[in-house]
Amino acid sequence: MLAEELVLKQRTKILHALCSSGSAEHLERVLDILLAQGALIWEDYQNIQVPGRTLYTNARQLLDLVYTKGVDTCGLFLHALKLVLPEAQAVGLSFSESCSNLEENDERQSTSNQTLLAQRPSLVHKLQGCVDGVLEALLDSGHFSSADCDEVRLPIYTPTQQARRLLDHVRSRGDLAASVLLQYIHQKQEPGFPLNQRDLTPPKEFLKYQKKLSSSVSAQACFLSTYGGTSHMSLDDIYTDGELELAEVNAHGPLGLEDIVGLAGIVNEEADTVLVSGEAGSGKSTLLQRLHLLWARGLALQDFLLLFPFSCRRLNSEHNELSVQELLFQHCCWPDRNQEEIFQFILDHPHQILFTFDGLDELKQSFTDEHRVCCPTQRAPVHVLLFNLIQGSLMKGVQKVVTGRSEAVSPLLKKHLRKEVVLKGFSPAGIDCFVRKHHRDPTVAAKVLESMQANTALLGLCHSPVLCWIVSQCHKELLGCGEGSPKTITDVYLMILQHFLQHQSPLKSTMGLGWLQEHLKTVLLLGQLAFEGIRSTCYIFSGTDLEACGVTEKDICMVFLIKSKDMSSTHSKCYEFSHVTLQCFFAALFIVLSSNTNRSVIPKLFELENMRETGLTRVCFGACLPSSDQQQQASEKESKAAETPNLQITAMFVSGLLSQRHQNLWLHCCPSAAVEKKARQVAKCLSKGIQKHFRSIPQPVQGEKKSMHAMPDFVWLIKCLYEMQESQIAKDAMSKLEVDHLKLTYCNIGPVECTALAYVLQHLRNPVGLQLDNNSVGDVGVEQLLPCMHICNSLYLRNNNITDEGIRKLIAKVIQCDSFQKIALFNNKLTDACMQDFSYLLKTKQVFISLRLGNNNITAEGAKQLAEGLKANQTLAYLGLWGNRIGDAGTEALASSLEKSNSLVWLSLVGNGVGSAGACALANLIRKSTSLQELWLTENCITRMGVECLIQALKHNTYVTSVWLRNNDLSLEDAEEMKQLESRLIF
């Protein structure tokens, strides 16, 4: 098969191989090779590497270009891929054999600048570690300014990207600057002048310890124990990447594992701690485990000589005061000899050491910076050491990676963070990949995926890796449940409960609803253990703990509990629930089924704000179980805000378990009257909680709409309402909400939350604007929102990873909704493919006011399709298309279609490559428009001729108030002269 055909046939696979890691390194290395071979010219490279554009878009641009250049270029491209891609990512790809010789071409190296291109791959490698030296040489020679150096050194770039930026800048300065760089590289390679200045030779005993630590870390990380049960799964076999994003810098795009400790997204240069945050079950522990394994095998994080992994739930069990030295060696790996020498090497080289702390939210104590410890040999309680490590008082320079749920991380802690990385669970492709890995039989995997996709609520749940695992594990139950397919989180956990209980006695398994009654004693015993654990922030249980709750070896065999390696008591068996959410589920079962709980338990469980303020955690759980005064005092001392997330999860399960849908399950397990009473209590608590939020809404400023910015617990209450699946309760709760705008930005809204929001918001009485900017809605979340679109008059979905597929379904729905008038979708992944849908929307909707599609991937072709809809629309007032690639051709089509509009007030084409031809087309629009007031054309390439056309048009138009033209192709003198001629031009 010709190389050209191979590129076309394998396009999707190649895109995935280049981009799936989230890092641009593979794409950039391929570009280096193609530049060196002359397959791409410099202008091609610049058109592909557009700053701020997504990685997938750049990769698609390269594929388009390579294909149009023909067979030879496609052959070079495929061979470059073969050289660059790791073996695992190249699986399934076929490579052309027509071009196997990628040697440097001396004929192209007649000038220094040409040498930079022809030797680019090797120069990128050689420049790593000496970028600063080259910059100093260029600064001294006068070829670079300080600003140029700062631009190359930007912390968002990796070392290889800094090398590439340096080469790009040098090339633009001409041959003399290129000669300076090449001369510096030549001198560095002379004997006695090592290129890597960071080379060092650790002591022999240190190297032995490094090998022992690597072996220990590898042994602990090679099996996935997070959802373990009795069957350990190889991490290599099951691990699937989740979606990683920077919390602060949205434009950076998806991240790879090594970017966690990389330069991207740093917000505090002085800090050493990176927080990986995410919801319960999003895969934080597994991600950390994967990093540990890759380091131990020498496949990642090789800048770190040692990696020390810690579990916060296990550190809870350490009651002795320790020094940092004792913490490292007792809890991770003990040196056979020369402990002092090894620890001194660690102190002398902190930048080459990495600590990881998993599950900060499971630590008993809240983060505080009150108790300072600076000496690494000084003993202190373990939590004090941990807090001082995180804030940098101890072991400054050592990199620390901490995982925890974002809502459990206080603002006090966040000020000590180098950056925060958010783990958002599986993408749709990740779900597919995980299920296929879990089921070796492709037929079974296909059936499970088909069942998920047929139930969009279930598909939304499976974005959480732990729920995806449960659904995969229970595939027989899933495929056999027909109309009763699970759609709430509680449904899924009831499915895993039934799965494991019935698999313990398959020959005499009870049919129908009696399966729970058969195992009720075990459920209550495990429930009491779970409940006690959450009460005291305990997640690891000793034999004494199990004995106190009556848990026997038979109960342990149910596999909800797994063996734990408890660092502080290596000679005794310790156990933990296979996932913290499972512990919350069993605690909820205990609350629902136990007859020993006090009537105030449920109300106090839902009064989380009061509990945080007054420490009522102890009172809430103390009312349920008898405990000594001493135990109560200890519990009170340890209660803290970080318990809140697990209490919220428990409350959510209680809501779901008390749903009318599940009450038949409890018929033979506890009195019906007691269950109904608890259900009424939950309904009352949820209604009161929602009303409290509504009462907190301030009165609007005169002339503005009434707006509600959701408080932190609002989404949790909405999820509880959804778990109950009682539409009347949702309807009653929403009946009192009277706002024009509901704002839920930065609220960790994913597909699960979208399902709950739609279920509740559809009962609003009056249309509302729904703002969900900067969340993780995605295409699946968009589909979940459809049931409440009839009550939305506007929808804001900025930065939500939405693609053309999600838009297709959204528009098909909102066309039927009379109230819907505005949509904002900037910073997503839209392409020309969805412009026909928007065109149809504009043609069909009688009244549609605002369409904002900035910072997507729309080209001239998409603009032409959109223009067809604009011709038929007479109500659109605001059209925002900034940050796309519409160009002159697209601008001409849009301008022509808008000439007869009597409604357009505001138009933005900022940053679209609009030139003078486009400006002249817009001048015709200005000349004819009687409604346009503002036109934004900043950051384009309009010349004097185009501006003169605009000035002439403005002479015939008194409605336009401003035309923004900053950063176009105009000299300062031209801009000043044009401004004098027309004051409405803003430069």
N, C-alpha and C positions, 0 to 999 in steps of 0.2 A: 504494500500500500504506500502511495506517495506521502511524503512528509506533510504536505498541505492537507491531505485527507485525514491524516492522523490527528493533526491539530484540531480540525473541525469536529471530528468524531469524538475526541476526548476532551472537548472544551470544558464540560462541567467538572470532570475529574481533575483536570489541570488547575482550574480555578480553586478547587477545594485543597489540592496539594500545596498551592502557593500561599493560600490565605488562611487555612483552618487553624494554624497556630496562633493567629492574631498578630504575629510579628511580620514586619515588612522585609526582614532580612533575606528571605529566599528570593523574593521578587527583585530586590536591589542587586543581589549577586548575579542573577540572570541578566539584568540590564547591564551590569559591568562587563560581562562576557560579550554581549551583543555589541556594545560600544567598541570594545577592543577589536572585534572582528570586522567592524565597519558595516555590520548588518543594520545598525541604527545610526543615524546622524544625530548631531547634538540637538537639533530642533525636535526630532522624534522623542528624544529623552525628556526634554522639557515639557512636551505635550502630555507625556505619561505621568511624570512626577509633579503633579499640580499640588501645591501646598494646601492642606486642609481637606483634601478629597479622601474618600474612604479607600481602604486597601483593595477591596473587591473591585471598585470602579477603576482604579489604576491598572489592576491586573487584566480586567476586561479590555481596557484601552490597548494594552500591549498585545493581547491576543488578536484583536481586530487588525492592528497595524501589521503584525507578523504575517497574518493570513493574506493581507492585500499585497505584501511584498513578494509572495510566490514561494516556489518549492525550496530554493536554496536557503532562504531566510528561515523558513519553517524547519528545515533540517538542522540549521545552526541552533535554533531555539530549542528543539527537542533534545539535542545533545547537551546544551547548557543545562537544561532541566535535569538530565541524567547525572551531571556532575554535581549539581547543587543540592538536589533533594535528598534527605536522609532515606535510608532503605525502607523504613516503615511507611513513609509518605509516598514513596514511588510505587508501592505495591498496586498492581492492576493497570499501570500505565505501560504503553508500548512506545519504544523510542526508535527513531529512524537511524539506520546505519550509514546513511549517505554522507554524513559529515562527522567524522570522529577525530579530526585533527584540528585542535583549537590553539595552534601555536601563534606567538606574536608575529606580526607582519612588519619586518624591518623597513619595507618600502614606504610605509605610512608614517615613519618616524623621522621625517626630514626636519621637523621643528620640535622644540621642547613641548609645545602645546599638543602636537600630534602624539608625542610620546606619552603624555598624560592619558590620552584616550587608549592608545594601543596597549599600554601596560597597566591599565586601570585595575584589573582584579588583583594583581600582585602588589600594586601600590597601596590599595586599601588595606591589605594585610600588613604591609611594612609600616604603614603610618600609625597603626594602633600602638599606643604607648609613647609616641613621640609627637603627637599633634601639637602640644604646647611648645615644644622646641621649634618646630617649623613655623608656628605663628610668631614666635619671638624673632626668628630670622627674617620673616617677611615684614614684620614691624620695623626692625632695624634698617632694612633696605628701603623702606618707604613705600613698599607695594601694598601694605595693609594698614588700615587705621585701627584704633582701639575698638571702634564699633564693629568693624569686620571680624576682629578676633572674638568679641563677645557673641556675635551671631553664630560663629562656628561652635563655640563652647556651650551653647544653650543646653540646659540640663534635660530637655525633652529628647535629646539625641543619644543613642547608644554610641559606644566607642567607634563601631564601624560606620555608623551614620555621620559622626563627626568627621571621620576621615573622608567620606564621600563629599560632605558639604565643603570641606577644605579644598578638595580637588576641583569642585565646581566653581568656587570663588576664585581660585588661582587661575583657572582657565579663562575666566572673564577679564582677568587683569593682563593677559597677554604673555608672550614668550619669555620676557625677562623674569616675571614672577614665577613662571613654570620652571625656569632654569634654577632659581634659588631653591625651590622645593627639591628638584632632582639632585642638586649638588648636596643638599643636607642629607638626603636619604643615602647617597653614595658614601658620604663621610661616616654615617652611622654604621654602615656595613663593613667598614674597614676593620682589620684585626685589632682587638683590644678595645673596641668601642661597641659593646653589646647593645642591640636594639631594644631589648626589653629591660628597662631599668628596674623592674620589680623582682627580678630574679633573686632568689635567696635559697640558702641551703639549710633547712631545719636540722637540728641535732638528730642523731641516730635514734635515740629513745623516743623522740617526738614522732618520727616516721613510723616506728613500731606501734605507738599509741594510735596514730591516725589510722593505721590499717585495722587495728582492733576495734576502734570506734565505728569505722565504715562497715565492718562485718556485723557489728551489733545492730546498727541502724538498719542495714539491709535485712537482717533476720526479722526485725520487728515490723518492717514496712512491706515485705513481699506478699503478705496475705491481707485481703480486705476483711477486717474484723468489725467494721462499724455496724453492719447489719448481720453479723456473723451467724448466729444460730450455731448449729453443730457442724455445718459444712463450710470450711474455709474456702474462699475463692481467691485465686491468684489475682493480684492487683493488675498485672500485665494483661490478663484475660478480660477483665471487666471494666477497667478504668476508662471513663469517657470525659472529655473536657467539658467543663461548664463555661458559661459566658462570664468573662472578667472585664470590668470597666473601672476606670478611675472615677472616684466620687466627685472630684473637683473639676477635672478637665474633660468635658464631654467630647471635644473635637478630636481627641486622640484615637478613638476607635477601639476595637477589641484588643485585648492584651494576651500575651503568652505567659506561661508559667514563670519564665525567668524575668519577665518585666515586673514581677512583684517586687524584686529587690533591685530593679534597674533604675535608670535615671528618669524615665517617663513619669510626669505628673507630680514631681516633688513640690510640696508647698512649704516645707520648712527645712532648709538646708542644714540647720544645726542639729536637727533631731535624728535619731538612729532607728526609730521604731516604725514599722509598717503595719497597719491594721488591715486584715482581710475580713470584711464584714459580710453578713448575709443572713437570710432567714434560717430558722431551724430546719434542717433537712436539705439545705442547699448544696451540701457537699464540701464544707470547709475542712473538716477533719480528713476527708479522703484526698482533697487537693494537697494538704500539707504532707500527708503520707506519701503521695506521689513525688513531691519535691524531695523528700527524704531519700526515697529509693533511687531517684535519678542522681542525686549527689553521691550516694554510696557507690553507685556503679560508674561514677566518673562521666556521666552524660549531661550534667547540668551543674550550675553554680560552682564552677571550678575555680573561681576567684577565692573561694572559701576553703581554707585548709581543714577546718574542723566545723562540724555541725552538731549542735547539742539540742535534741528534741525533748520537750517537756509537755506533760498533760496537766492542765490546771485542776481537773477533777482528782487526779492522783496526788497532786501537791497538797490538796485539802487534807490528806491523811498524814502529812508530815507535821508532827507536833513539836519536834525538837528545833531549837535555834541552830542555824547553820551559817557558815561563811559561804561566799560565792564558790570558793575552791571545793568545799565539801558538797555544795549543791550540784556542781558539774560532775564530780567524780562518783558520788554516791547514787545519784539519780539517773545517770546516763551510762557511764562506762569507767571502770576503775583501772588506772594505770598499773601495770605489773611492777614497775619500779620507776625511780626518778620522778616522783610526783611533783616535787618542788620545781625541778628544771622544766618540766612540761608546762606547769602553770605559769612560770615566769615567761616562757615563750609566748603563751597566750596573752599575757599582760603587755608584752613588748610589741605584739602584732595584732592589735584589736580589729583592724579593718579586714583581716582575713579569717575572722571567726563569725559564725552565725548561730544565734539562739532562736528556737521557735517555741511558742507557748500556745497550745491548742485549748480553746474553750475558756477564754477569760471570763465570760458570763457565768461559768459554773464555779468560779472561785467564791468561797464563802464571804470574803471581805470585799467591801466596795473600794474602788481605787481612791487613794488619797496621796497627796504629796507633803503631808505634815511631818512624817518621820523620815529624816534624811540619813542615809548611810553612804559613805563615800569610799570606805576602805574595803577592798575585796577579801581581806582576811578577818574582818570583824563579823562576829556572829549576830544574827538577828532572826526573827520569825520569817518563815519562807515568804509570806505575802509581802512583807516589808522589803525583802530582797527583790522580789519581782517588781514591785512598784518603782523602786529606785533604779532597777535595770531599764524599765520602760522609759522613765523620764530622763535617763542619762546621767544621773548622779553616780551610778556604779558602771564600770566598764564602758566608759565613753568611747565611741568609735566602733564598738561591736554592733553589728547589724542584728536587729530583733524583728521577727515576724510574729504577730499575735493574731489569733482568730477570735471572733466573737460576734454575737448578734448586734447589729448597729444600735438598736434601741437600748441595749444594755451598756453601751459605752458612753460615759458621761462627757459633757463639754470640757470638764477639768482634764480628763485624759486626752481628749482630741487635740488640745493645745501642745501636747508633747509628741505628736505624730509627725513623721516625715511625710507620709501620705496615707490615704485610705483607698483601698482597692475593694470594689464590691463584687461579690460572687452572686450571680443571678440565676443559678441553676442551669438546667439544660435548655438549649435552643430546640426548635422542632427537629433539626437534623441530629442533635444530640440524643433526643428521645429515641429516634429511629436506630441510631448507632448502638445505644445501650441495650435496647431490646434484642437486637440481632446478636450482640455479644452474649447476652444472658441465655439465649436459646440457640444452641448449636444447630438445632433442626430448623432450616429455613422456612419450612411449611408452618411450624408452630409460631415462629417469629412473625410471619406474615399475617397469620390469623389474629395474634394479639394486637398488632399494629392496626389492623383493619377494625378491630373492636374498639380500640382507643379513638380512632379517627371518626368512628360513627357516633361517638358520644363526646362532643366538644368540651363538656364540663369535665369529663374524666381526662381528656387530653390536656386541659389546662392544669389539672392537678399534677400530671406527670412531668411538668417542668421542674418540680421538686424531685431531686434524685432519690430521696428516701421513699417517696410515694411511687415513683417509677419502679423502684426495686420491689415494693410490695405488690404492685399490680402485675409485674412480671413473674414474681414468685407464685402468685395465686392465679396463674393463667387458666387453670382448669375451672376454678370457681367463676372467674370472669367470663369465660366463653360459654358457661352454662347458665348464666343468670338472665339472659334475654332482656325483657323489658325492665327488670330490676337492676340493671347495670348501675354500679355506684356513681354518684355524682357529687357527694360531699366528702370532706376529709374523714369524717366519722364513719361514713360507709366503707371507705377503704380500710380503716383500722379494724372495723368489725369483720371485714373479709379476712384479714390476716389472723385475727383472733380465732375465727372459725377454722381457718386453714390449719393452724398449728394444733388446735385442740382435737380436731377430728383425725389428724394424722397420727395422734398418739394411740388411738384405738380404732384402726381402720376396719377391723373385722366386726366390731360391735358398734360402729359409729351410729349415733342416733340420727334419725331422719327428721326433717322438718325443723321446727323451732326449738326442739328439746335439747339440742347440742350444748347450749349454755348451762342448763340445769344440771346436766351430767357432770360438768366440771366446775360448778359454782364455788365449791370450797376453795379450790386452787385459785380461781379468779379473785376471790375476796382476800385470800392470804397475800397474793402478789400485789393486789390493790392496796392493802394496808401498808406493805413494805414501800411501795411507790409513794404513797401519800406521806408516810413518815419521812421519806427521803426529801421530798420537795419542801416539807415543813422545816427541815433543818439544813437545807441546801446540801444534801448528801446524795451522791450519785454512784458511790462505790460502797458495797455492803460486805461486812465481815460475817463470819459464821455466827457470831453472837447476835448481830443484827437480824439475820435470817431466823435464828432460834427464837428471838423475842417476838417475832411476828408469826411464828409457827410454820415457817416455810421449810419443807422437807426436800430430800433428794429427789423424790418423785415429782414435786412441783418444779424443781430446777430442770428436770428432763423435758419440760414443756418448751424449752429453748427460748423463752422470752428473756431469761437471764443467761448471760455468758460469763465465762471466767475472765477476771480482770487481773492484770499484773500490778498489784498494789505495791508501790515502791517501799513503803514504810514497814511492811510486814511480809517479807518474801517467803516465810515458812508456812504461812496460813493461806487457805483458799479465800479469795475475795471474788465478788460477783458484781456485775452491773447490768442494767437493762440494755438490750442490743442497740437502742437509740434513745436519746433523751425524750423524744416525742412519745415513744412507747411507754416510758415511765409516766408521763403526763396522762396518757390514755388510761392506764391502769388506775392512777389516782382518781380520775374522773369516774371510772367504773365503781370504785369504792364509794365515792360520794353518792352515786345513784342507787347502788344496791345495798349498802350497809344500813342496818337499822340503828346503829350506835351513834350516828352523826346528829349533832345539835341542829335545830331548825334555823339557827342564825348562820350556818356554814355557807349556804349559797348566797345570801345577801352580802356577806362579807367578802366572798370570793370575787364578786363583781364590783366591789367598792375599792378598786385598785388605787385610785388617786388618794383616798383617805389613808389606805394602808401605807402608801409611800410616805405620807406626811407624819403619821403617828405610830408607825411600827406595828400595825394591827395584824401583820402576818402571823405572829405568835398566837394572838387571840383567836384568829380565824381557825387555825389548825388545832390550837390547844383545846378548842371546844369540841373537837371531834374525837380525840383520843386522850385517855388519861396519861398524865406524865407528872413526874416529881417536880417540886419547886426548883430544884437544881437544874433539871433538864429545861424547864421553862426559861430560867435565867440565861442558860447557855444559848438556847434558841433565840431569845430576844437579842442577845449580844451579837449574834451572827446574822440576824435578819437584815436585809439590805435591798436597795433598789434593783439590783441585778436579778433578784428573784422574779420580778414582775413578768418578764417574757414567759417563763414556764408556768406561772399562775394564769396568765392569759390563755396559753395553749390548753391548760387544764379546764378553764372556764368554757372555752370553745367546744371541747369534747363533751363537757356536761350538757351544754346546749343541744348538741347533736344527739346525744344518747337519750335525752328527754323529749325528743321529737315524737309526735304522734305516730310517725311512720315506724318507729322502733318499739313502741310500747307493748306489742304482742310478745316481743322477745323476753320481757321481764315477767310475764304472767305467772310463771311457776317458780320465780326466783325471789320475789318480794311482793308485799301487798300492793295491789293496784292503786289503792287510795293514797299510799305514801308516794308512789311515783307521780301520780297526778298532782299532788300537792307541790312536789319539787318542781314539776314542769311549770305550774302557775307562778311559783317564786321566780324562776328564771325569766319567764315572759315579763313579769312585773319589773325585775331588775333591768332588763334590756330596754324596756320602754322608758324607765326613769333615767337611765344612762344617756339615751338618745336625746330625751327632752332637756337634760342638763346641758348638752352641747348646744342645742338650739337656743336656750336661754342666754348662752354666753355670746351670741352674735351681737355685735355693737350696732347701734342705729346708724344708718347710712348718712354720709355727708350730703347736704342738700344738693340736689342735682345729679347725684350718683346712684347707681343701682345698689340694692342691698346684697352684700356678699358674705359668704361664710368660708373662712379658711379653716379646714378641718384640723381639730386638735389631735394630738398623738393617738389617743385611744379610740377615735371615731371609727377608723377602718376596722379595728378589732371588734367593736360592737356590731358593725355591719356584718362581719364574717360570722359572728355568733348567731345573728338573726338568720343568716342563710343556712347555717348548720341545722337550725330548728325546722326549716322548711315549713313554716306556718305562715301562709300568705296574709292571714288576717292580722297577725301580730305585726308583720312588716307594714301593712297598710295603716294600722293604728299608729305605729311609730312615726310614719312619714306624714301623717295628716296635718301635723302642726308646723311643719317646716315651710316657711314662706321666705324664700330668698330668690334673687334673680340670677345669682352666680355662685357655684359651688367649686371651691378651689382645693385640689388634692395634689399639689406639686410636691416632688421629693418625698413621697409617702410609701416608697417600695411597693407600688401597685404593679402586680404581675397578673397573669391570666386568672389565677385563683381569686384574687381580690376583685378583678373585673366581673367575674361571675356573680360574686356576692353583691357588688354595687348595683349591677343591672337588676338583680332579683328584688332589691329594696327600693331603688330609685324609680322603678317603673310605677310605683304607687304614689309618686308625688302628684299633687293636684294641679300645679301650674308649671309651664315650661321653664327650664333652667339652663344656664350656660354651664357646661361641665369642663373644667380645666384639669388635665392630667399630665401636664408637662413634666419632663425629666423623671420618667418612671420606666418600667420594663413591660409595657403593655404588649408589644409585638402583634403579629397577625392573629394569633390565637386569642389574645386578650381583646382585640378589636371585635372578633366574632362573638365573644362573650358579652360585649357591651350592646349588641344589637337589640335585645329586648327592651332596653330603656331609651332607644333613640327617639321614640315618638314623643318623649317628654323633654327632649333636648332642643334648644333653639340654636346652640352653638357648641362646638367641640374643639378643644385645644389639645393636641397630641404631640407637642414638640419633643424631639429626642426620645423616641420610643421604639426604635428598631422596626419600624413598620415598612413593609414592602408592597409592591403592586398587588400581590394576592390579597392582602388585607384590605386594600383600598377597593378592590373590585367588589368584595362582599359588603363593605360599608356603604358604598354608593348605591348598590342594589337595594339596600334597606332604606336609606335616608330619602331617596326619591319618593318614597311612599309616605314620608312624615311631613305634614303640612307646616309644622312650626320650625323645622330645621332651616337655618339661614346662613350660618357662618361655619367655616372650618379652617383650622390652622395646623399644618403638618410639616413645619420646617424642621431641618436636621433629622430627616429619616432616610430611607433607602429607596425613594421613588425614582422611576425611570420613565422613559417615553411610553413604555408599555401600558401605563395607567392613564395616559392623557386622553385617550378615547373615552374612558369612563368619566373623567371630569367634564369632557366636552358634552357627553350625554346628560350629565347632571345639569349643566348650564342651559341646555336646550329644553330640558324637561321641567325643571322647577320654575314655577310661576314667579316666586320671589326668592332670590338668592343674593345676599348682600356682600359677602366677603370670602375670598379665596386666597390663602397664603401658603405658598409651596416653596419657600426659600431653602437654600442649602440642601438640595437634592441632586439628582443626576439627570436633569432634563436638558435636552439638546434642541437644536433648531427644528428637528422633526417633531418632537413633542409639542413645541410651541405652535407649529402649524396645525396639529390636531386640535389643540386647545382653542386656537383661533376660530375653528369651525363652530364651536359651541358659543363663543363670545359674540359671533355675528347674530345669533338668534336670541341673545339675552339682553334685556333692557332694564335690569335691576341691580347688576353688580356695581358696587361702589368702591371696593378695595381689592386690588389685585397685586399680590406680592410674589415675585419670582426671583428674588435676589440670590446670588451665590449658585447659579446654575451655569449652563454652557449654551445659552440660546443664540448668541452671536447676531450678526446683522440679518441673516436670512430669517431667523426666528422672530427678531424684533420687527422686521418689515411685515411679516404675516400678522403679528399681534396688533401693530399700529393700524393696519388696513382694516382689521375686523372691528376695531374700537372707534373708528371714525364717526359712526352713526350713534354711538352710545350717548344717552342723555343722563346717565346715572354715575359714570365713573368719576370718582373724586380723587383717588390716590393710586399711583402706579409706581412700583419699584422694580427696576431692572439692574440693581447694583451688582457689580462683579460678574458680568455675563459675557465679556468679550465683545461688547457693542462698540462698533466703530462709527465712522462718519456716515456711512450709508444707512445704518440703523438710526442715527440721530436725525438724518434728513426725513426718514419715514415718520419718526415721532413728531417732527416739525409739522408735517401734514396733519397729524392727529391734533396737535395744539391749535392749528389754524381753524379746524372745523369743530372742536369741542366747545360745548357751552357749560360743562360741568367740572372738568378736570381742574384740580387746585394744586396738587403737588406731584412732581415728577422726580424720581430719584434715579440718577445715572452715575453715581459715584463709582470709582474703581473700575472704569472701563478703558477703552483706547480711542476715545473720540478726539479728533484733531480740530484745528482752527476752522476748517471748512464746515464740519458738522455743527460747531457752536454758532457759526454765522447763520446757518439755516434755522437754528432754534431762535436766534435773535429776530430774524425776519418774521417768523411765525408769531412770536410774542407781541409784535407790534399790532397784530390783528386780534389779540386775545386779552381781555381784561380780567378773566376769571382765574387764570393761573397765578398763584401767589409765590411759588418758588420752584426752581429747577436746580437740583443739586448736581454739581459737576466736579467735585474734588477728586484728585488722583486720576486724571485723564492725561492724554498726550498733548499737553499744552505747556509752554514755557511760562515762567512767572510774569513776564512782560505781556504775553498774550492774554493770560488770565486777568491781569489788571486792566488791560485795554477793554476786554469783553465786558468786564464788570461795570466799567464806566458807561458803556453803551446800553447795558440792560441791568438794572439793579436787582432784578428778581433771580439772576443767575448767582449761585452760591458756590464759590471755589474753595 
